[in-house]
Amino acid sequence: MPPEICQLTSPPPEIAKKGIKAIRRYFAELEKSKQPLNEVKIIFVGDGAAGKTSLVKQLLGETFDKHEDTTHGINIRNWQAR
């Protein structure tokens, strides 16, 4: 049974063919262009009528509504942290 062949995806083969100096330059350039992604995605999962919508509203600074309708499907909200 032949060994598995690892195909490079980064750096691209045309860079890898040029040798170790080109590979190091490639990764150095990647590091320079990096920008932090200050974003978090949170998914609340639980039984129906467990209070997920009320929890989200509390986190967003909205008022509690005792008579809140049940959320059908998915509700996506955006929030800018201060």
Biopython code that builds the backbone (N, CA, C, O; Angstrom):
import numpy as np
from Bio.PDB.StructureBuilder import StructureBuilder

atoms = [
    (1, "MET", "N", (0.854, -1.187, 0.000)),
    (1, "MET", "CA", (0.000, 0.000, 0.000)),
    (1, "MET", "C", (0.894, 1.242, 0.000)),
    (1, "MET", "O", (1.724, 1.402, 0.894)),
    (2, "PRO", "N", (0.733, 2.122, -0.990)),
    (2, "PRO", "CA", (1.599, 3.309, -1.064)),
    (2, "PRO", "C", (1.275, 4.296, 0.062)),
    (2, "PRO", "O", (0.133, 4.364, 0.517)),
    (3, "PRO", "N", (2.275, 5.058, 0.511)),
    (3, "PRO", "CA", (2.011, 6.068, 1.552)),
    (3, "PRO", "C", (1.131, 7.183, 0.999)),
    (3, "PRO", "O", (1.122, 7.451, -0.202)),
    (4, "GLU", "N", (0.387, 7.829, 1.903)),
    (4, "GLU", "CA", (-0.451, 8.960, 1.513)),
    (4, "GLU", "C", (0.440, 10.107, 1.039)),
    (4, "GLU", "O", (1.509, 10.345, 1.601)),
    (5, "ILE", "N", (-0.002, 10.804, 0.016)),
    (5, "ILE", "CA", (0.743, 11.950, -0.494)),
    (5, "ILE", "C", (0.088, 13.215, 0.038)),
    (5, "ILE", "O", (-1.119, 13.411, -0.104)),
    (6, "CYS", "N", (0.891, 14.061, 0.647)),
    (6, "CYS", "CA", (0.389, 15.318, 1.197)),
    (6, "CYS", "C", (0.533, 16.407, 0.139)),
    (6, "CYS", "O", (1.645, 16.736, -0.273)),
    (7, "GLN", "N", (-0.576, 16.956, -0.294)),
    (7, "GLN", "CA", (-0.554, 18.030, -1.277)),
    (7, "GLN", "C", (-0.550, 19.372, -0.554)),
    (7, "GLN", "O", (-1.444, 19.650, 0.246)),
    (8, "LEU", "N", (0.437, 20.193, -0.827)),
    (8, "LEU", "CA", (0.503, 21.516, -0.213)),
    (8, "LEU", "C", (-0.574, 22.428, -0.793)),
    (8, "LEU", "O", (-0.825, 22.438, -1.998)),
    (9, "THR", "N", (-1.195, 23.184, 0.086)),
    (9, "THR", "CA", (-2.104, 24.226, -0.374)),
    (9, "THR", "C", (-1.537, 25.599, -0.034)),
    (9, "THR", "O", (-1.902, 26.603, -0.647)),
    (10, "SER", "N", (-0.653, 25.630, 0.936)),
    (10, "SER", "CA", (-0.001, 26.878, 1.306)),
    (10, "SER", "C", (1.403, 26.540, 1.783)),
    (10, "SER", "O", (1.538, 25.773, 2.735)),
    (11, "PRO", "N", (2.412, 27.052, 1.194)),
    (11, "PRO", "CA", (2.420, 27.986, 0.085)),
    (11, "PRO", "C", (2.024, 27.289, -1.215)),
    (11, "PRO", "O", (2.083, 26.063, -1.312)),
    (12, "PRO", "N", (1.627, 28.065, -2.198)),
    (12, "PRO", "CA", (1.293, 27.472, -3.493)),
    (12, "PRO", "C", (2.515, 26.745, -4.072)),
    (12, "PRO", "O", (3.651, 27.130, -3.796)),
    (13, "PRO", "N", (2.288, 25.711, -4.860)),
    (13, "PRO", "CA", (3.406, 24.944, -5.428)),
    (13, "PRO", "C", (4.435, 25.791, -6.168)),
    (13, "PRO", "O", (5.630, 25.501, -6.116)),
    (14, "GLU", "N", (3.976, 26.843, -6.862)),
    (14, "GLU", "CA", (4.938, 27.678, -7.602)),
    (14, "GLU", "C", (5.894, 28.424, -6.662)),
    (14, "GLU", "O", (7.015, 28.744, -7.058)),
    (15, "ILE", "N", (5.476, 28.702, -5.444)),
    (15, "ILE", "CA", (6.359, 29.316, -4.448)),
    (15, "ILE", "C", (7.275, 28.243, -3.869)),
    (15, "ILE", "O", (8.481, 28.458, -3.742)),
    (16, "ALA", "N", (6.714, 27.099, -3.522)),
    (16, "ALA", "CA", (7.486, 26.005, -2.918)),
    (16, "ALA", "C", (8.623, 25.552, -3.837)),
    (16, "ALA", "O", (9.699, 25.190, -3.361)),
    (17, "LYS", "N", (8.388, 25.572, -5.136)),
    (17, "LYS", "CA", (9.415, 25.137, -6.098)),
    (17, "LYS", "C", (10.641, 26.051, -6.070)),
    (17, "LYS", "O", (11.729, 25.635, -6.466)),
    (18, "LYS", "N", (10.476, 27.279, -5.611)),
    (18, "LYS", "CA", (11.579, 28.247, -5.607)),
    (18, "LYS", "C", (12.518, 28.082, -4.412)),
    (18, "LYS", "O", (13.578, 28.705, -4.359)),
    (19, "GLY", "N", (12.124, 27.246, -3.462)),
    (19, "GLY", "CA", (13.027, 26.966, -2.348)),
    (19, "GLY", "C", (12.619, 27.622, -1.037)),
    (19, "GLY", "O", (11.628, 28.347, -0.951)),
    (20, "ILE", "N", (13.428, 27.334, -0.017)),
    (20, "ILE", "CA", (13.111, 27.737, 1.354)),
    (20, "ILE", "C", (13.077, 29.251, 1.532)),
    (20, "ILE", "O", (12.247, 29.756, 2.288)),
    (21, "LYS", "N", (13.958, 29.989, 0.857)),
    (21, "LYS", "CA", (13.949, 31.454, 0.993)),
    (21, "LYS", "C", (12.636, 32.046, 0.481)),
    (21, "LYS", "O", (12.066, 32.941, 1.105)),
    (22, "ALA", "N", (12.163, 31.542, -0.657)),
    (22, "ALA", "CA", (10.899, 32.021, -1.217)),
    (22, "ALA", "C", (9.732, 31.662, -0.301)),
    (22, "ALA", "O", (8.799, 32.449, -0.138)),
    (23, "ILE", "N", (9.787, 30.488, 0.287)),
    (23, "ILE", "CA", (8.732, 30.060, 1.218)),
    (23, "ILE", "C", (8.706, 30.967, 2.441)),
    (23, "ILE", "O", (7.637, 31.389, 2.883)),
    (24, "ARG", "N", (9.878, 31.265, 2.985)),
    (24, "ARG", "CA", (9.948, 32.159, 4.154)),
    (24, "ARG", "C", (9.439, 33.554, 3.811)),
    (24, "ARG", "O", (8.725, 34.163, 4.608)),
    (25, "ARG", "N", (9.797, 34.071, 2.630)),
    (25, "ARG", "CA", (9.311, 35.381, 2.189)),
    (25, "ARG", "C", (7.792, 35.370, 2.064)),
    (25, "ARG", "O", (7.115, 36.317, 2.466)),
    (26, "TYR", "N", (7.272, 34.290, 1.504)),
    (26, "TYR", "CA", (5.824, 34.152, 1.321)),
    (26, "TYR", "C", (5.106, 34.259, 2.669)),
    (26, "TYR", "O", (4.155, 35.030, 2.808)),
    (27, "PHE", "N", (5.558, 33.489, 3.659)),
    (27, "PHE", "CA", (4.900, 33.516, 4.965)),
    (27, "PHE", "C", (5.135, 34.832, 5.702)),
    (27, "PHE", "O", (4.270, 35.273, 6.459)),
    (28, "ALA", "N", (6.279, 35.461, 5.497)),
    (28, "ALA", "CA", (6.535, 36.771, 6.108)),
    (28, "ALA", "C", (5.553, 37.807, 5.562)),
    (28, "ALA", "O", (5.034, 38.635, 6.310)),
    (29, "GLU", "N", (5.305, 37.755, 4.260)),
    (29, "GLU", "CA", (4.346, 38.678, 3.654)),
    (29, "GLU", "C", (2.929, 38.423, 4.165)),
    (29, "GLU", "O", (2.171, 39.367, 4.389)),
    (30, "LEU", "N", (2.573, 37.164, 4.347)),
    (30, "LEU", "CA", (1.255, 36.843, 4.902)),
    (30, "LEU", "C", (1.086, 37.435, 6.298)),
    (30, "LEU", "O", (0.030, 37.977, 6.626)),
    (31, "GLU", "N", (2.123, 37.329, 7.112)),
    (31, "GLU", "CA", (2.061, 37.865, 8.478)),
    (31, "GLU", "C", (1.872, 39.383, 8.475)),
    (31, "GLU", "O", (1.146, 39.910, 9.318)),
    (32, "LYS", "N", (2.508, 40.089, 7.547)),
    (32, "LYS", "CA", (2.396, 41.546, 7.473)),
    (32, "LYS", "C", (0.965, 41.982, 7.154)),
    (32, "LYS", "O", (0.498, 43.011, 7.643)),
    (33, "SER", "N", (0.285, 41.200, 6.340)),
    (33, "SER", "CA", (-1.038, 41.612, 5.881)),
    (33, "SER", "C", (-2.174, 41.156, 6.785)),
    (33, "SER", "O", (-3.338, 41.437, 6.501)),
    (34, "LYS", "N", (-1.858, 40.463, 7.860)),
    (34, "LYS", "CA", (-2.911, 39.984, 8.756)),
    (34, "LYS", "C", (-3.554, 41.132, 9.526)),
    (34, "LYS", "O", (-2.877, 42.051, 9.986)),
    (35, "GLN", "N", (-4.869, 41.057, 9.653)),
    (35, "GLN", "CA", (-5.612, 42.004, 10.477)),
    (35, "GLN", "C", (-6.502, 41.193, 11.396)),
    (35, "GLN", "O", (-7.108, 40.211, 10.968)),
    (36, "PRO", "N", (-6.587, 41.597, 12.660)),
    (36, "PRO", "CA", (-7.413, 40.833, 13.589)),
    (36, "PRO", "C", (-8.896, 40.928, 13.221)),
    (36, "PRO", "O", (-9.377, 41.973, 12.780)),
    (37, "LEU", "N", (-9.590, 39.843, 13.408)),
    (37, "LEU", "CA", (-11.030, 39.813, 13.207)),
    (37, "LEU", "C", (-11.665, 39.846, 14.588)),
    (37, "LEU", "O", (-11.689, 38.838, 15.294)),
    (38, "ASN", "N", (-12.172, 40.998, 14.965)),
    (38, "ASN", "CA", (-12.763, 41.175, 16.291)),
    (38, "ASN", "C", (-14.250, 40.856, 16.230)),
    (38, "ASN", "O", (-15.103, 41.737, 16.334)),
    (39, "GLU", "N", (-14.530, 39.584, 16.060)),
    (39, "GLU", "CA", (-15.905, 39.153, 15.897)),
    (39, "GLU", "C", (-16.090, 37.799, 16.578)),
    (39, "GLU", "O", (-15.223, 36.928, 16.516)),
    (40, "VAL", "N", (-17.225, 37.650, 17.220)),
    (40, "VAL", "CA", (-17.567, 36.387, 17.866)),
    (40, "VAL", "C", (-18.987, 36.032, 17.472)),
    (40, "VAL", "O", (-19.866, 36.893, 17.435)),
    (41, "LYS", "N", (-19.202, 34.783, 17.184)),
    (41, "LYS", "CA", (-20.557, 34.315, 16.876)),
    (41, "LYS", "C", (-20.985, 33.385, 18.002)),
    (41, "LYS", "O", (-20.253, 32.472, 18.383)),
    (42, "ILE", "N", (-22.173, 33.629, 18.523)),
    (42, "ILE", "CA", (-22.705, 32.835, 19.624)),
    (42, "ILE", "C", (-24.023, 32.221, 19.173)),
    (42, "ILE", "O", (-24.869, 32.894, 18.585)),
    (43, "ILE", "N", (-24.181, 30.950, 19.454)),
    (43, "ILE", "CA", (-25.423, 30.259, 19.141)),
    (43, "ILE", "C", (-26.020, 29.754, 20.448)),
    (43, "ILE", "O", (-25.369, 29.017, 21.189)),
    (44, "PHE", "N", (-27.246, 30.145, 20.727)),
    (44, "PHE", "CA", (-27.954, 29.666, 21.904)),
    (44, "PHE", "C", (-28.849, 28.509, 21.475)),
    (44, "PHE", "O", (-29.698, 28.659, 20.597)),
    (45, "VAL", "N", (-28.650, 27.369, 22.095)),
    (45, "VAL", "CA", (-29.411, 26.176, 21.760)),
    (45, "VAL", "C", (-30.069, 25.660, 23.025)),
    (45, "VAL", "O", (-29.444, 25.629, 24.086)),
    (46, "GLY", "N", (-31.329, 25.256, 22.918)),
    (46, "GLY", "CA", (-32.000, 24.699, 24.087)),
    (46, "GLY", "C", (-33.427, 24.337, 23.764)),
    (46, "GLY", "O", (-33.906, 24.545, 22.650)),
    (47, "ASP", "N", (-34.092, 23.795, 24.750)),
    (47, "ASP", "CA", (-35.489, 23.409, 24.609)),
    (47, "ASP", "C", (-36.350, 24.632, 24.320)),
    (47, "ASP", "O", (-35.976, 25.764, 24.626)),
    (48, "GLY", "N", (-37.509, 24.375, 23.724)),
    (48, "GLY", "CA", (-38.463, 25.446, 23.479)),
    (48, "GLY", "C", (-38.912, 26.071, 24.780)),
    (48, "GLY", "O", (-39.058, 25.380, 25.789)),
    (49, "ALA", "N", (-39.130, 27.366, 24.763)),
    (49, "ALA", "CA", (-39.593, 28.132, 25.923)),
    (49, "ALA", "C", (-38.623, 28.062, 27.100)),
    (49, "ALA", "O", (-39.032, 28.172, 28.256)),
    (50, "ALA", "N", (-37.328, 27.878, 26.797)),
    (50, "ALA", "CA", (-36.316, 27.820, 27.861)),
    (50, "ALA", "C", (-35.807, 29.203, 28.246)),
    (50, "ALA", "O", (-35.195, 29.363, 29.303)),
    (51, "GLY", "N", (-36.054, 30.216, 27.393)),
    (51, "GLY", "CA", (-35.629, 31.572, 27.708)),
    (51, "GLY", "C", (-34.473, 32.081, 26.874)),
    (51, "GLY", "O", (-33.836, 33.067, 27.246)),
    (52, "LYS", "N", (-34.186, 31.433, 25.753)),
    (52, "LYS", "CA", (-33.072, 31.873, 24.910)),
    (52, "LYS", "C", (-33.289, 33.285, 24.379)),
    (52, "LYS", "O", (-32.366, 34.099, 24.411)),
    (53, "THR", "N", (-34.488, 33.590, 23.891)),
    (53, "THR", "CA", (-34.783, 34.927, 23.376)),
    (53, "THR", "C", (-34.700, 35.954, 24.495)),
    (53, "THR", "O", (-34.182, 37.052, 24.290)),
    (54, "SER", "N", (-35.195, 35.615, 25.655)),
    (54, "SER", "CA", (-35.126, 36.546, 26.792)),
    (54, "SER", "C", (-33.679, 36.796, 27.205)),
    (54, "SER", "O", (-33.328, 37.914, 27.581)),
    (55, "LEU", "N", (-32.845, 35.774, 27.138)),
    (55, "LEU", "CA", (-31.430, 35.933, 27.455)),
    (55, "LEU", "C", (-30.765, 36.868, 26.450)),
    (55, "LEU", "O", (-30.006, 37.755, 26.842)),
    (56, "VAL", "N", (-31.036, 36.683, 25.175)),
    (56, "VAL", "CA", (-30.470, 37.550, 24.138)),
    (56, "VAL", "C", (-30.930, 38.991, 24.355)),
    (56, "VAL", "O", (-30.125, 39.920, 24.282)),
    (57, "LYS", "N", (-32.202, 39.171, 24.617)),
    (57, "LYS", "CA", (-32.721, 40.521, 24.846)),
    (57, "LYS", "C", (-32.046, 41.163, 26.057)),
    (57, "LYS", "O", (-31.748, 42.357, 26.030)),
    (58, "GLN", "N", (-31.803, 40.400, 27.107)),
    (58, "GLN", "CA", (-31.120, 40.921, 28.301)),
    (58, "GLN", "C", (-29.695, 41.353, 27.943)),
    (58, "GLN", "O", (-29.242, 42.416, 28.367)),
    (59, "LEU", "N", (-28.990, 40.529, 27.163)),
    (59, "LEU", "CA", (-27.627, 40.869, 26.752)),
    (59, "LEU", "C", (-27.587, 42.125, 25.891)),
    (59, "LEU", "O", (-26.609, 42.872, 25.921)),
    (60, "LEU", "N", (-28.653, 42.358, 25.121)),
    (60, "LEU", "CA", (-28.719, 43.531, 24.250)),
    (60, "LEU", "C", (-29.288, 44.761, 24.959)),
    (60, "LEU", "O", (-29.420, 45.826, 24.355)),
    (61, "GLY", "N", (-29.622, 44.612, 26.232)),
    (61, "GLY", "CA", (-30.135, 45.750, 26.990)),
    (61, "GLY", "C", (-31.593, 46.049, 26.707)),
    (61, "GLY", "O", (-32.063, 47.155, 26.971)),
    (62, "GLU", "N", (-32.309, 45.080, 26.175)),
    (62, "GLU", "CA", (-33.722, 45.271, 25.882)),
    (62, "GLU", "C", (-34.553, 44.819, 27.087)),
    (62, "GLU", "O", (-34.069, 44.093, 27.955)),
    (63, "THR", "N", (-35.790, 45.256, 27.120)),
    (63, "THR", "CA", (-36.644, 44.937, 28.267)),
    (63, "THR", "C", (-37.235, 43.540, 28.157)),
    (63, "THR", "O", (-37.475, 43.034, 27.061)),
    (64, "PHE", "N", (-37.461, 42.935, 29.297)),
    (64, "PHE", "CA", (-38.059, 41.604, 29.376)),
    (64, "PHE", "C", (-39.547, 41.703, 29.078)),
    (64, "PHE", "O", (-40.225, 42.602, 29.575)),
    (65, "ASP", "N", (-40.047, 40.794, 28.280)),
    (65, "ASP", "CA", (-41.465, 40.751, 27.939)),
    (65, "ASP", "C", (-41.999, 39.384, 28.339)),
    (65, "ASP", "O", (-41.705, 38.374, 27.701)),
    (66, "LYS", "N", (-42.781, 39.372, 29.396)),
    (66, "LYS", "CA", (-43.328, 38.129, 29.918)),
    (66, "LYS", "C", (-44.188, 37.408, 28.873)),
    (66, "LYS", "O", (-44.342, 36.188, 28.933)),
    (67, "HIS", "N", (-44.736, 38.146, 27.936)),
    (67, "HIS", "CA", (-45.629, 37.580, 26.928)),
    (67, "HIS", "C", (-44.948, 37.453, 25.558)),
    (67, "HIS", "O", (-45.613, 37.468, 24.523)),
    (68, "GLU", "N", (-43.641, 37.330, 25.565)),
    (68, "GLU", "CA", (-42.861, 37.176, 24.323)),
    (68, "GLU", "C", (-43.347, 35.944, 23.565)),
    (68, "GLU", "O", (-43.484, 34.863, 24.138)),
    (69, "ASP", "N", (-43.606, 36.123, 22.266)),
    (69, "ASP", "CA", (-43.998, 34.987, 21.435)),
    (69, "ASP", "C", (-42.831, 34.022, 21.281)),
    (69, "ASP", "O", (-41.670, 34.425, 21.357)),
    (70, "THR", "N", (-43.138, 32.765, 21.068)),
    (70, "THR", "CA", (-42.115, 31.762, 20.819)),
    (70, "THR", "C", (-41.432, 32.059, 19.492)),
    (70, "THR", "O", (-42.089, 32.408, 18.511)),
    (71, "THR", "N", (-40.133, 31.921, 19.466)),
    (71, "THR", "CA", (-39.387, 32.134, 18.227)),
    (71, "THR", "C", (-39.530, 30.900, 17.365)),
    (71, "THR", "O", (-39.226, 29.790, 17.803)),
    (72, "HIS", "N", (-39.990, 31.088, 16.146)),
    (72, "HIS", "CA", (-40.112, 29.981, 15.202)),
    (72, "HIS", "C", (-38.953, 30.078, 14.232)),
    (72, "HIS", "O", (-38.788, 31.099, 13.564)),
    (73, "GLY", "N", (-38.156, 29.040, 14.146)),
    (73, "GLY", "CA", (-37.004, 29.054, 13.241)),
    (73, "GLY", "C", (-35.800, 29.662, 13.936)),
    (73, "GLY", "O", (-35.535, 29.391, 15.107)),
    (74, "ILE", "N", (-35.080, 30.485, 13.199)),
    (74, "ILE", "CA", (-33.836, 31.075, 13.687)),
    (74, "ILE", "C", (-33.979, 32.591, 13.722)),
    (74, "ILE", "O", (-34.522, 33.193, 12.797)),
    (75, "ASN", "N", (-33.495, 33.193, 14.781)),
    (75, "ASN", "CA", (-33.506, 34.646, 14.920)),
    (75, "ASN", "C", (-32.058, 35.109, 15.015)),
    (75, "ASN", "O", (-31.359, 34.756, 15.964)),
    (76, "ILE", "N", (-31.606, 35.888, 14.053)),
    (76, "ILE", "CA", (-30.231, 36.382, 14.038)),
    (76, "ILE", "C", (-30.215, 37.832, 14.442)),
    (76, "ILE", "O", (-30.946, 38.652, 13.885)),
    (77, "ARG", "N", (-29.372, 38.154, 15.422)),
    (77, "ARG", "CA", (-29.264, 39.529, 15.930)),
    (77, "ARG", "C", (-27.817, 39.979, 15.871)),
    (77, "ARG", "O", (-26.908, 39.170, 16.055)),
    (78, "ASN", "N", (-27.593, 41.250, 15.619)),
    (78, "ASN", "CA", (-26.246, 41.834, 15.654)),
    (78, "ASN", "C", (-26.114, 42.686, 16.897)),
    (78, "ASN", "O", (-27.077, 43.312, 17.339)),
    (79, "TRP", "N", (-24.919, 42.708, 17.456)),
    (79, "TRP", "CA", (-24.670, 43.465, 18.672)),
    (79, "TRP", "C", (-23.254, 44.041, 18.616)),
    (79, "TRP", "O", (-22.291, 43.308, 18.388)),
    (80, "GLN", "N", (-23.132, 45.324, 18.818)),
    (80, "GLN", "CA", (-21.838, 45.988, 18.868)),
    (80, "GLN", "C", (-21.453, 46.161, 20.323)),
    (80, "GLN", "O", (-22.083, 46.934, 21.044)),
    (81, "ALA", "N", (-20.435, 45.456, 20.759)),
    (81, "ALA", "CA", (-19.956, 45.593, 22.142)),
    (81, "ALA", "C", (-19.289, 46.958, 22.301)),
    (81, "ALA", "O", (-18.629, 47.455, 21.389)),
    (82, "ARG", "N", (-19.473, 47.541, 23.456)),
    (82, "ARG", "CA", (-18.862, 48.857, 23.713)),
    (82, "ARG", "C", (-17.656, 48.722, 24.572)),
    (82, "ARG", "O", (-17.012, 49.720, 24.894)),
]
sb = StructureBuilder()
sb.init_structure("model")
sb.init_model(0)
sb.init_chain("A")
sb.init_seg("    ")
for serial, (resi, resn, name, xyz) in enumerate(atoms, 1):
    if name == "N":
        sb.init_residue(resn, " ", resi, " ")
    sb.init_atom(name, np.array(xyz, "f"), 0.0, 1.0, " ", f" {name:<3s}", serial, name[0])
structure = sb.get_structure()
